[in-house]
Amino acid sequence: MLRPLMVFILLGACALPRGAPIEREVLAEVNSEFPNLSLYSVTRDTVPALATWPATDNVRRFSWINHTAASGDIRIQPFDRIDLTIWDSEENSLLTSPTSKLTEVTNLRVTERGQVFVPYIGYVDVANRTPDAARRVIEQEMTAIVPSAQVQLSVSPGTRGSVSLVGGVRSPGTVPLPEGHFTVLNLISQGGGPDQLRNPQVRLIRAGKTYGTSLERLYENGNADTILKGGDKVALVDDDRFFRALGATGTEEAVYFSEDKISALDALSLMAGIDDRRANPQGVLILRQYPSSAVRSDSTGPRNARTVFAIDMTTADGLFSAGKFPIYSGDTVLVTESPVNAASTVFGILGTLIGYNNQLR
């Protein structure tokens, strides 16, 4: 009775419960007459060509505004507030009293059309002028009626002369634009830095359009640290890119990106490595879905939209190549199970049956 049972168990070995597929099961379709997926080995020879294929990140992409040279002076904008101090040394001044040589005109609101009303002069265009340029214009108009007048001017930025830090930092709020170059990193620093975010992503809203990049990029590339303009809104958000970790790994779940770029080797580290007891280190597979527009008949793209990349982690070439192969958001990193596990399970069952059979004798 034992011998037929042993044969039955051996024949059914492939159907034993497992935590991951065997490599040949996943790749069975590759050798069919009309395969609906393509297989590529990740090696030193193939990595350069594979790196030129289009990225497949399943997240919204944003453009970004790089740092450009600009004047260090602030520009007066509509809804700013202006304070004037007017000096007049004449005895019979229209502006000052006999006991004072100056008069203050405060809280003048710049209109939506960019003008400010000054007593005795009327409306003066000040928008898009520096405070000093606006002071000279007002002083020139003033000397037409008060020849000795001298004007001092200060500006309090309004809503269009301020920027808003709306989230993702320790101290969000509205910040008046100071004089000089005030950049995104300056603003984030003033807000206390990022507040426990995963690979913080920067969002800049300007004139109804949203721009985006990573905080890591701003740190590494000074040319990306954009100079802010009045009315800008900035927020820091989590990086929502992820890949799926499946199979004989330390964890099976969606794993979020911890930095801007991660390689297949980084991915294995993020998924707590491979299971020493179950994994087939020669069968690490990356499953990727390309858009139909990326499919090519030559080496400039995949032959099928469904593509599998295979890495042999038991060789130096495989390990180095894994460190160069990029993982994109939406990829599935599958560590296949070793065929030896099924055989070990079968032999374990057989050992148990033999021991049980001996007890019955």
Summary of the structure (lengths in Angstrom):
residues: 361
radius of gyration: 34.7
end to end distance: 12.7
largest distance: 131.7
contacts: 1071
relative contact order: 0.18
helix: 27%
strand: 29%
